[in-house]
Amino acid sequence: MLLDVDGVLNPLRRSSPRFRRYKVIVDGELYRILLDRRHGPKLLALARATGAELVWATTWEQQANEEISPRIGLLHLPVITVTGDLTSLYGEHFKTRSVADYVQHRPFVWFDDDLTAADHDYLTHHPGVGDFLLIDVDPRAGLTGEHLDQARQWLAEHGPTGGS
């Protein structure tokens, strides 16, 4: 399960009173973020139930482990390096090529707020990518129970413990 931060775990606005405001400094720059402490345990439970691995796919990269993980109850997660080449080849998001290289035919779910049909097409035609599900998260509200349910259902059929 690939996790973005901004727009997914850090929505653009407080969509629930469960989100708490934090101020973090990354590379000398102040960021104001909103996080829901319940997301960590819910994601961990989903990973355990489905045999999936949680991985950061965010421009926060290692900073996600330092600033996001402890605030929502996640452990140190693997990180996909996504900030190298920021250009698009076919209209795909700049993170998509790094994700395609990382997954190595493993089934995956990707929670992100900025993916389009171009990303789906790129992943579908990339030789290193197998089954996947892109879950489009509304950046105004962030990750919801419906997104987690969608991932659970898909992973039950396609994930490490699923049937495909």
N, C-alpha and C positions, 0 to 999 in steps of 0.2 A: 504494500500500500504506500503510494507516493504522496507526500504531504507538501503542499504549498503553505506559506504563512499568511502573507498579506492578501486579504479578501477571503481567506478560508478559515484560518484560526484567528486572525486579526481582521474582523470585518471593518468596513468603512464607518459604520455607526454602531452605537450600542443597540443591538436588536433585542436584548433581554437584560433584566437587572442582574443576571448572573455573570455578566461580563464586568471585569474589573480593569480599571485604567492603570497602566504602568508607564513609567518614563525609563527609557534605556538609552545608553550611549553606545553607538557602534561606529568605530573608526572616527571618533571625535564628533560625531553628529548625533544630536538628540532626536529620538523618535518617541512619539506617544502611541502606545498600542493598547488594544483591548483584547483581553484573553478570558476565556471561561475555563476555570480549573477542572470542570467535569469532562472536558474533551480528552485529556490524557487518559484517565481511567477507562473511558468508553472506547478509545482507540486501542488501548492495550487489551481490553476484553475481546474486542473484535479480532485482533491479531491472534490471540490465544485460541479463540473458537474456530478460526478458519485456517490456522497454520501459516498465516501471512507474516511477512516481515515489514515493519514500519521503516520508511526511509525518507529523509528530507529531500525534496525537489524544489528548492527555493533559492532566491538570490541571497537569502540570509546565510546560506551554506553553513559553515561551522558555528556561526553566531547563533543559529537556531538551537544548537545544543547548549550553548551558554546562556542565552536570554529567554528562550521560549520553553524548552523542555522542563527546566526546574519549576517554572511558574504554573505548568499545567500537569505536572506529575509524570512526565515521560523520562525515560532513561536516555543515555547517550545513544543517538541513532546514527546509522550510516548516512553519509551525505553524498548526493550526486553533485559534482562540480558543474555548475551551469553558467558561470559568468565569464567564460573565455571568449568565444566568438559570438557576438551578439547579433550577427546578421542572419537574415532569413534566406533560405535557398528557394523555397517554393511557397512562401506565405505562412509557413509554420512558425510557431513561437520559438524564440531562441533557445528555450530549455528543451524543446522536443528532441533535438538531435542528441543531446547528452543523455536523455532518458532512453532513447532507442539503443544507444551504445551500452548503457548500464544493464538493461533487463536481460539480455542474452537468452532469449526465447522463454523466459519465465513469465507465467501469467501475472498481470498486475492491474490494479485499480489506481487511478490517478485523480486525486482531489485537487482541482485548480479552478480559478475563476476567470482564466484568460485564454482558454483553448477554443479552437474553431474547427470547422470541417477540414481546413488545411492540415491541422495537427493529426486528425483522425486519418486522413489520406496518407500523410507521411508515414505514420506508424504502421498502417495497413500494408504499405508497400516496402517497408524497410526489411531487409533479409534477416535481421537479428531479433525481430519482434514476433512474438506469438500472440496468444489471446490477451486482450486488454479491454478495460472499460474506463472511459473518461467520464468523470462525474463533474458536471458543471455546477459550481457553487456560486450563488448570487453574492457578490462582494459586499452588498449592503447588509446582509444578514449573517453571512458566514456559514460554517458547517452546522448541519442540523441532523436530528435523528433520522429523518427521511434519507439523507445522503448515506448515513451509516447502514441503514436497512438495505438500501440499494446495493451497497458494497457487499454486505453479508450474503445477500441472495446470490449475487453474481459469483462471489468467491466459493460459495457452497457448490456451485456447478463447475467452476473453472479453476479454482485455486488449488494450492498444494494438497488439500485434503478432499478436493472435489472430484468430479467424475471425468473431466476431459484431460 
